[in-house]
Amino acid sequence: NRVYREDGHYLVAVRYPFQWHNLQDFVQPDDPNVVAIYSQIGPDPWSLYNWVCQNIDYRRDIGEFWQTPSETLRGYGDCEDTSILLASLLRNFNDAKVALGGYQGWGHAWVVSEEGEILECTYTNARRVPDPQDYCPYCLFNNEEVLELWPGALGEVFELGRDESLKLQLMAGVLEAA
């Protein structure tokens, strides 16, 4: 099991074997590297979203390894890494959350803005998601709160299938059709 609760905190094993991390600690708006990017771009959600899409290359995990925002700022990450980075940037002025759930049945992560808009960080440019109905959140979190959409939902995220190539092909097909 990759998830357990202790003293009201959701702990996840998503970095090294047998190491547990508070889910909220991944979103880091006060990280100096995050603050530096935010200071350059400012409080414009769309510009921050576009910066992440254009400057962070999508790279699949070997296994499941979540990066901190500073690690992702090295220039690469997968869906949860880029989503955690964008949520960290947005949290300087916005109530954004990382969503963990499914995309067409496959495990995925994205950002939900304060306005409820899906921000898909695996794109190469900021754009509206043409198929929001295919995104099914199980859990939303940021540095201040964790919202499981039903009891045990966070644990169920880790049971979803992980085929990154197929998931990206599905997204590309939707974008081409849009």
C-alpha positions in Angstrom: 0.0 0.0 0.0 1.3 3.4 -1.0 -1.0 5.5 1.3 -1.9 5.7 4.9 -3.3 8.3 7.3 -1.6 9.3 10.5 -2.7 12.2 12.8 -4.9 13.6 10.1 -2.1 13.6 7.5 -2.1 11.7 4.2 1.3 10.0 3.9 2.4 8.5 0.5 5.3 6.3 -0.5 6.2 7.8 -3.8 9.9 8.5 -3.7 12.1 5.8 -2.1 11.0 2.4 -0.7 9.8 2.6 2.9 9.9 6.4 3.0 6.6 8.2 3.7 6.0 11.8 2.8 3.1 14.1 3.7 1.1 14.6 0.5 0.8 18.4 1.2 4.5 18.8 1.4 5.0 18.3 -2.3 3.3 21.6 -3.2 5.9 24.2 -2.2 5.0 27.8 -3.1 7.7 29.2 -0.9 10.5 27.2 -2.4 13.1 29.8 -3.5 13.3 28.4 -7.1 9.5 28.5 -7.4 9.5 32.1 -6.0 12.2 33.1 -8.6 10.1 31.8 -11.6 6.9 33.4 -10.1 8.7 36.7 -9.7 9.7 36.7 -13.3 6.3 35.8 -14.7 3.9 37.3 -12.1 0.3 36.4 -11.0 -1.0 35.4 -14.5 -2.2 31.8 -14.3 -2.2 31.3 -18.1 1.4 32.6 -18.4 2.6 30.3 -15.6 0.8 27.4 -17.1 2.4 28.1 -20.5 5.8 28.5 -18.9 5.6 25.0 -17.3 4.3 23.4 -20.6 7.1 25.0 -22.7 10.0 24.6 -20.2 9.5 21.2 -18.6 10.0 18.2 -20.9 7.6 15.3 -20.3 9.6 12.2 -19.1 8.0 9.0 -17.8 8.9 7.6 -14.4 10.7 4.3 -14.0 8.4 3.0 -11.3 6.7 5.8 -9.4 8.9 8.7 -8.2 7.5 12.1 -7.4 9.8 15.0 -7.7 9.8 18.2 -5.6 9.2 21.5 -7.6 13.0 22.3 -7.5 13.8 18.8 -8.9 11.3 19.4 -11.7 12.8 22.8 -12.5 15.8 20.9 -13.8 13.7 20.6 -16.9 11.8 17.3 -16.9 9.1 15.4 -15.1 6.0 13.4 -15.6 2.4 14.4 -15.1 2.4 14.6 -11.3 5.8 16.4 -11.3 4.7 19.1 -13.7 1.3 19.4 -11.9 3.0 19.8 -8.5 5.3 22.5 -10.0 2.4 24.5 -11.6 0.3 24.2 -8.4 3.3 25.5 -6.4 3.6 28.5 -8.8 -0.1 29.2 -8.7 -0.4 28.9 -4.9 1.4 32.2 -4.6 -1.9 33.9 -5.4 -4.5 31.3 -6.4 -6.2 28.4 -4.7 -5.0 25.8 -7.3 -4.9 22.1 -6.5 -3.2 19.1 -7.9 -5.8 16.5 -9.0 -4.9 12.8 -8.9 -7.2 10.5 -10.8 -7.9 9.0 -14.1 -7.8 10.1 -17.7 -9.8 7.7 -19.9 -9.2 5.1 -17.2 -5.4 5.6 -16.8 -3.7 7.0 -13.8 -3.0 10.7 -14.3 -2.4 14.1 -12.6 -3.3 17.6 -13.6 -4.0 21.0 -12.0 -7.4 22.4 -11.2 -7.3 26.2 -11.0 -9.2 28.3 -8.5 -11.9 28.8 -11.2 -12.2 25.0 -11.7 -10.4 24.9 -15.0 -8.3 21.8 -15.9 -4.7 22.7 -16.6 -3.0 19.8 -18.5 0.7 20.1 -18.0 1.7 17.4 -20.4 0.9 19.7 -23.3 3.7 21.6 -25.0 1.8 24.9 -24.9 -1.0 26.1 -22.6 -4.4 25.4 -24.0 -7.9 24.6 -23.0 -8.6 20.9 -22.4 -11.0 19.8 -25.2 -12.3 16.7 -23.3 -12.8 17.7 -19.6 -15.4 14.9 -19.3 -12.5 12.3 -19.6 -10.8 13.6 -16.5 -12.0 11.9 -13.3 -10.5 13.3 -10.1 -10.2 11.0 -7.1 -8.2 13.4 -4.8 -7.3 17.1 -4.8 -4.5 18.6 -2.8 -2.2 21.6 -2.3 0.1 22.7 0.6 -2.9 23.4 2.9 -5.4 20.7 2.3 -6.2 17.2 0.9 -9.7 16.4 -0.4 -10.5 12.8 -1.0 -13.6 12.7 -3.2 -14.7 9.5 -1.4 -13.1 7.5 1.5 -10.1 5.6 0.2 -9.9 7.4 -3.1 -6.3 8.4 -2.7 -5.3 4.7 -2.4 -7.4 3.8 -5.4 -5.3 6.3 -7.6 -2.3 4.0 -7.2 -4.4 1.0 -8.5 -5.2 2.7 -11.8 -3.3 1.4 -14.9 -0.1 3.1 -15.9 0.5 3.1 -19.6 2.1 6.5 -20.3 2.6 6.0 -24.0 -1.1 5.0 -24.6 -2.3 7.9 -22.3 -0.3 10.4 -24.3 -1.5 8.9 -27.6 -5.1 9.3 -26.4 -4.5 13.0 -25.5 -2.8 13.7 -28.8 -5.7 12.2 -30.7 -8.2 14.4 -28.8 -6.1 17.5 -29.5 -5.9 16.7 -33.3 -9.6 16.2 -33.4 -10.3 19.5 -31.5 
